[in-house]
């Protein structure tokens, strides 16, 4: 479990992304982890959630950031 915690995004990183795109805290966590190249299943595991729930958050992230694919989201976040 401690290894999983080390993979979670830092609060400052989440706050920046949340502020820029008006994301909820959970949406920012999902966006940051997807931006790190993690899969939906990996994100679900890290957040103790289901892949379906992560996909729902990801849909909201896509809508708020204006991207349509995980790769686009990763590229957008890499430019920040």
Secondary structure, DSSP 8 states (H G I E B T S, - for coil): -HHHHHHS--HHHHHHHHHHHT--HHHHHHHHHHHTT--HHHHHHHTT--HHHHHHHHHHHHHHHT--SHHHHHHHHHT-
